[in-house]
Amino acid sequence: MKVLIPSPLRSYTRASEVESEGTTVAELLANLERRYPGLRFRMVDEQDAIRPHIRVFVNGEQVFDLLHPLHPADSLQIVQALSGG
């Protein structure tokens, strides 16, 4: 499935869009981690929760649970909030 990568995480993938697979968001992120080491840690904390500054959308709908089911035709978009002053 298509995964859209935000600019701050493209140093891992070297692309704005990658292909990955998994039956849940957690499996998809594990697949991405194998290909792009360090990417998952930037998105998921030590308690296996999506970090507060990361938003994950499946087919345009925000999901909050890493166990959210995925289908091969889905599209996943990762959005990272930026802060500063």
MODELLER restraints for C-alpha pairs under 7 A, 6 or more apart:
rsr = mdl.restraints
at = mdl.atoms
rsr.add(forms.Gaussian(group=physical.xy_distance, feature=features.Distance(at['CA:1:A'], at['CA:19:A']), mean=5.37, stdev=0.5))
rsr.add(forms.Gaussian(group=physical.xy_distance, feature=features.Distance(at['CA:1:A'], at['CA:20:A']), mean=5.42, stdev=0.5))
rsr.add(forms.Gaussian(group=physical.xy_distance, feature=features.Distance(at['CA:1:A'], at['CA:21:A']), mean=5.81, stdev=0.5))
rsr.add(forms.Gaussian(group=physical.xy_distance, feature=features.Distance(at['CA:1:A'], at['CA:72:A']), mean=5.50, stdev=0.5))
rsr.add(forms.Gaussian(group=physical.xy_distance, feature=features.Distance(at['CA:1:A'], at['CA:73:A']), mean=6.08, stdev=0.5))
rsr.add(forms.Gaussian(group=physical.xy_distance, feature=features.Distance(at['CA:1:A'], at['CA:74:A']), mean=6.01, stdev=0.5))
rsr.add(forms.Gaussian(group=physical.xy_distance, feature=features.Distance(at['CA:1:A'], at['CA:75:A']), mean=5.99, stdev=0.5))
rsr.add(forms.Gaussian(group=physical.xy_distance, feature=features.Distance(at['CA:2:A'], at['CA:17:A']), mean=6.78, stdev=0.5))
rsr.add(forms.Gaussian(group=physical.xy_distance, feature=features.Distance(at['CA:2:A'], at['CA:18:A']), mean=6.01, stdev=0.5))
rsr.add(forms.Gaussian(group=physical.xy_distance, feature=features.Distance(at['CA:2:A'], at['CA:19:A']), mean=4.84, stdev=0.5))
rsr.add(forms.Gaussian(group=physical.xy_distance, feature=features.Distance(at['CA:2:A'], at['CA:20:A']), mean=6.65, stdev=0.5))
rsr.add(forms.Gaussian(group=physical.xy_distance, feature=features.Distance(at['CA:2:A'], at['CA:75:A']), mean=5.10, stdev=0.5))
rsr.add(forms.Gaussian(group=physical.xy_distance, feature=features.Distance(at['CA:2:A'], at['CA:76:A']), mean=6.32, stdev=0.5))
rsr.add(forms.Gaussian(group=physical.xy_distance, feature=features.Distance(at['CA:3:A'], at['CA:17:A']), mean=5.59, stdev=0.5))
rsr.add(forms.Gaussian(group=physical.xy_distance, feature=features.Distance(at['CA:3:A'], at['CA:18:A']), mean=5.29, stdev=0.5))
rsr.add(forms.Gaussian(group=physical.xy_distance, feature=features.Distance(at['CA:3:A'], at['CA:19:A']), mean=5.88, stdev=0.5))
rsr.add(forms.Gaussian(group=physical.xy_distance, feature=features.Distance(at['CA:3:A'], at['CA:20:A']), mean=6.85, stdev=0.5))
rsr.add(forms.Gaussian(group=physical.xy_distance, feature=features.Distance(at['CA:3:A'], at['CA:75:A']), mean=6.12, stdev=0.5))
rsr.add(forms.Gaussian(group=physical.xy_distance, feature=features.Distance(at['CA:3:A'], at['CA:76:A']), mean=4.79, stdev=0.5))
rsr.add(forms.Gaussian(group=physical.xy_distance, feature=features.Distance(at['CA:3:A'], at['CA:77:A']), mean=5.66, stdev=0.5))
rsr.add(forms.Gaussian(group=physical.xy_distance, feature=features.Distance(at['CA:4:A'], at['CA:16:A']), mean=5.90, stdev=0.5))
rsr.add(forms.Gaussian(group=physical.xy_distance, feature=features.Distance(at['CA:4:A'], at['CA:17:A']), mean=4.56, stdev=0.5))
rsr.add(forms.Gaussian(group=physical.xy_distance, feature=features.Distance(at['CA:4:A'], at['CA:18:A']), mean=6.65, stdev=0.5))
rsr.add(forms.Gaussian(group=physical.xy_distance, feature=features.Distance(at['CA:4:A'], at['CA:76:A']), mean=6.34, stdev=0.5))
rsr.add(forms.Gaussian(group=physical.xy_distance, feature=features.Distance(at['CA:4:A'], at['CA:77:A']), mean=4.64, stdev=0.5))
rsr.add(forms.Gaussian(group=physical.xy_distance, feature=features.Distance(at['CA:4:A'], at['CA:78:A']), mean=6.05, stdev=0.5))
rsr.add(forms.Gaussian(group=physical.xy_distance, feature=features.Distance(at['CA:5:A'], at['CA:16:A']), mean=4.95, stdev=0.5))
rsr.add(forms.Gaussian(group=physical.xy_distance, feature=features.Distance(at['CA:5:A'], at['CA:17:A']), mean=5.70, stdev=0.5))
rsr.add(forms.Gaussian(group=physical.xy_distance, feature=features.Distance(at['CA:5:A'], at['CA:77:A']), mean=6.68, stdev=0.5))
rsr.add(forms.Gaussian(group=physical.xy_distance, feature=features.Distance(at['CA:5:A'], at['CA:78:A']), mean=5.66, stdev=0.5))
rsr.add(forms.Gaussian(group=physical.xy_distance, feature=features.Distance(at['CA:6:A'], at['CA:16:A']), mean=6.68, stdev=0.5))
rsr.add(forms.Gaussian(group=physical.xy_distance, feature=features.Distance(at['CA:6:A'], at['CA:78:A']), mean=6.17, stdev=0.5))
rsr.add(forms.Gaussian(group=physical.xy_distance, feature=features.Distance(at['CA:6:A'], at['CA:79:A']), mean=5.74, stdev=0.5))
rsr.add(forms.Gaussian(group=physical.xy_distance, feature=features.Distance(at['CA:6:A'], at['CA:80:A']), mean=6.44, stdev=0.5))
rsr.add(forms.Gaussian(group=physical.xy_distance, feature=features.Distance(at['CA:10:A'], at['CA:16:A']), mean=6.40, stdev=0.5))
rsr.add(forms.Gaussian(group=physical.xy_distance, feature=features.Distance(at['CA:12:A'], at['CA:36:A']), mean=5.76, stdev=0.5))
rsr.add(forms.Gaussian(group=physical.xy_distance, feature=features.Distance(at['CA:12:A'], at['CA:39:A']), mean=6.32, stdev=0.5))
rsr.add(forms.Gaussian(group=physical.xy_distance, feature=features.Distance(at['CA:13:A'], at['CA:36:A']), mean=6.17, stdev=0.5))
rsr.add(forms.Gaussian(group=physical.xy_distance, feature=features.Distance(at['CA:20:A'], at['CA:28:A']), mean=6.30, stdev=0.5))
rsr.add(forms.Gaussian(group=physical.xy_distance, feature=features.Distance(at['CA:20:A'], at['CA:31:A']), mean=6.69, stdev=0.5))
rsr.add(forms.Gaussian(group=physical.xy_distance, feature=features.Distance(at['CA:20:A'], at['CA:32:A']), mean=6.62, stdev=0.5))
rsr.add(forms.Gaussian(group=physical.xy_distance, feature=features.Distance(at['CA:21:A'], at['CA:28:A']), mean=5.31, stdev=0.5))
rsr.add(forms.Gaussian(group=physical.xy_distance, feature=features.Distance(at['CA:21:A'], at['CA:31:A']), mean=6.88, stdev=0.5))
rsr.add(forms.Gaussian(group=physical.xy_distance, feature=features.Distance(at['CA:22:A'], at['CA:28:A']), mean=4.36, stdev=0.5))
rsr.add(forms.Gaussian(group=physical.xy_distance, feature=features.Distance(at['CA:22:A'], at['CA:70:A']), mean=6.79, stdev=0.5))
rsr.add(forms.Gaussian(group=physical.xy_distance, feature=features.Distance(at['CA:23:A'], at['CA:69:A']), mean=5.69, stdev=0.5))
rsr.add(forms.Gaussian(group=physical.xy_distance, feature=features.Distance(at['CA:23:A'], at['CA:70:A']), mean=4.87, stdev=0.5))
rsr.add(forms.Gaussian(group=physical.xy_distance, feature=features.Distance(at['CA:23:A'], at['CA:71:A']), mean=6.39, stdev=0.5))
rsr.add(forms.Gaussian(group=physical.xy_distance, feature=features.Distance(at['CA:24:A'], at['CA:66:A']), mean=6.76, stdev=0.5))
rsr.add(forms.Gaussian(group=physical.xy_distance, feature=features.Distance(at['CA:24:A'], at['CA:67:A']), mean=5.28, stdev=0.5))
rsr.add(forms.Gaussian(group=physical.xy_distance, feature=features.Distance(at['CA:24:A'], at['CA:68:A']), mean=5.34, stdev=0.5))
rsr.add(forms.Gaussian(group=physical.xy_distance, feature=features.Distance(at['CA:24:A'], at['CA:69:A']), mean=4.35, stdev=0.5))
rsr.add(forms.Gaussian(group=physical.xy_distance, feature=features.Distance(at['CA:24:A'], at['CA:70:A']), mean=5.05, stdev=0.5))
rsr.add(forms.Gaussian(group=physical.xy_distance, feature=features.Distance(at['CA:25:A'], at['CA:66:A']), mean=4.95, stdev=0.5))
rsr.add(forms.Gaussian(group=physical.xy_distance, feature=features.Distance(at['CA:25:A'], at['CA:67:A']), mean=5.93, stdev=0.5))
rsr.add(forms.Gaussian(group=physical.xy_distance, feature=features.Distance(at['CA:25:A'], at['CA:68:A']), mean=5.80, stdev=0.5))
rsr.add(forms.Gaussian(group=physical.xy_distance, feature=features.Distance(at['CA:25:A'], at['CA:69:A']), mean=6.71, stdev=0.5))
rsr.add(forms.Gaussian(group=physical.xy_distance, feature=features.Distance(at['CA:25:A'], at['CA:70:A']), mean=6.72, stdev=0.5))
rsr.add(forms.Gaussian(group=physical.xy_distance, feature=features.Distance(at['CA:26:A'], at['CA:66:A']), mean=4.84, stdev=0.5))
rsr.add(forms.Gaussian(group=physical.xy_distance, feature=features.Distance(at['CA:26:A'], at['CA:67:A']), mean=6.03, stdev=0.5))
rsr.add(forms.Gaussian(group=physical.xy_distance, feature=features.Distance(at['CA:29:A'], at['CA:40:A']), mean=6.11, stdev=0.5))
rsr.add(forms.Gaussian(group=physical.xy_distance, feature=features.Distance(at['CA:33:A'], at['CA:39:A']), mean=5.82, stdev=0.5))
rsr.add(forms.Gaussian(group=physical.xy_distance, feature=features.Distance(at['CA:33:A'], at['CA:40:A']), mean=5.63, stdev=0.5))
rsr.add(forms.Gaussian(group=physical.xy_distance, feature=features.Distance(at['CA:43:A'], at['CA:50:A']), mean=5.91, stdev=0.5))
rsr.add(forms.Gaussian(group=physical.xy_distance, feature=features.Distance(at['CA:43:A'], at['CA:51:A']), mean=5.61, stdev=0.5))
rsr.add(forms.Gaussian(group=physical.xy_distance, feature=features.Distance(at['CA:43:A'], at['CA:54:A']), mean=6.23, stdev=0.5))
rsr.add(forms.Gaussian(group=physical.xy_distance, feature=features.Distance(at['CA:44:A'], at['CA:50:A']), mean=4.53, stdev=0.5))
rsr.add(forms.Gaussian(group=physical.xy_distance, feature=features.Distance(at['CA:44:A'], at['CA:51:A']), mean=5.27, stdev=0.5))
rsr.add(forms.Gaussian(group=physical.xy_distance, feature=features.Distance(at['CA:45:A'], at['CA:51:A']), mean=5.75, stdev=0.5))
rsr.add(forms.Gaussian(group=physical.xy_distance, feature=features.Distance(at['CA:53:A'], at['CA:80:A']), mean=5.81, stdev=0.5))
rsr.add(forms.Gaussian(group=physical.xy_distance, feature=features.Distance(at['CA:53:A'], at['CA:81:A']), mean=5.17, stdev=0.5))
rsr.add(forms.Gaussian(group=physical.xy_distance, feature=features.Distance(at['CA:54:A'], at['CA:79:A']), mean=5.79, stdev=0.5))
rsr.add(forms.Gaussian(group=physical.xy_distance, feature=features.Distance(at['CA:54:A'], at['CA:80:A']), mean=4.67, stdev=0.5))
rsr.add(forms.Gaussian(group=physical.xy_distance, feature=features.Distance(at['CA:54:A'], at['CA:81:A']), mean=6.38, stdev=0.5))
rsr.add(forms.Gaussian(group=physical.xy_distance, feature=features.Distance(at['CA:55:A'], at['CA:62:A']), mean=6.92, stdev=0.5))
rsr.add(forms.Gaussian(group=physical.xy_distance, feature=features.Distance(at['CA:55:A'], at['CA:78:A']), mean=5.91, stdev=0.5))
rsr.add(forms.Gaussian(group=physical.xy_distance, feature=features.Distance(at['CA:55:A'], at['CA:79:A']), mean=5.00, stdev=0.5))
rsr.add(forms.Gaussian(group=physical.xy_distance, feature=features.Distance(at['CA:55:A'], at['CA:80:A']), mean=6.31, stdev=0.5))
rsr.add(forms.Gaussian(group=physical.xy_distance, feature=features.Distance(at['CA:56:A'], at['CA:62:A']), mean=5.67, stdev=0.5))
rsr.add(forms.Gaussian(group=physical.xy_distance, feature=features.Distance(at['CA:56:A'], at['CA:63:A']), mean=5.77, stdev=0.5))
rsr.add(forms.Gaussian(group=physical.xy_distance, feature=features.Distance(at['CA:56:A'], at['CA:77:A']), mean=5.85, stdev=0.5))
rsr.add(forms.Gaussian(group=physical.xy_distance, feature=features.Distance(at['CA:56:A'], at['CA:78:A']), mean=4.81, stdev=0.5))
rsr.add(forms.Gaussian(group=physical.xy_distance, feature=features.Distance(at['CA:56:A'], at['CA:79:A']), mean=6.34, stdev=0.5))
rsr.add(forms.Gaussian(group=physical.xy_distance, feature=features.Distance(at['CA:57:A'], at['CA:63:A']), mean=5.75, stdev=0.5))
rsr.add(forms.Gaussian(group=physical.xy_distance, feature=features.Distance(at['CA:57:A'], at['CA:76:A']), mean=5.62, stdev=0.5))
rsr.add(forms.Gaussian(group=physical.xy_distance, feature=features.Distance(at['CA:57:A'], at['CA:77:A']), mean=5.06, stdev=0.5))
rsr.add(forms.Gaussian(group=physical.xy_distance, feature=features.Distance(at['CA:57:A'], at['CA:78:A']), mean=6.48, stdev=0.5))
rsr.add(forms.Gaussian(group=physical.xy_distance, feature=features.Distance(at['CA:58:A'], at['CA:74:A']), mean=6.66, stdev=0.5))
rsr.add(forms.Gaussian(group=physical.xy_distance, feature=features.Distance(at['CA:58:A'], at['CA:75:A']), mean=5.72, stdev=0.5))
rsr.add(forms.Gaussian(group=physical.xy_distance, feature=features.Distance(at['CA:58:A'], at['CA:76:A']), mean=4.58, stdev=0.5))
rsr.add(forms.Gaussian(group=physical.xy_distance, feature=features.Distance(at['CA:58:A'], at['CA:77:A']), mean=6.49, stdev=0.5))
rsr.add(forms.Gaussian(group=physical.xy_distance, feature=features.Distance(at['CA:59:A'], at['CA:74:A']), mean=6.02, stdev=0.5))
rsr.add(forms.Gaussian(group=physical.xy_distance, feature=features.Distance(at['CA:59:A'], at['CA:75:A']), mean=5.20, stdev=0.5))
rsr.add(forms.Gaussian(group=physical.xy_distance, feature=features.Distance(at['CA:59:A'], at['CA:76:A']), mean=6.33, stdev=0.5))
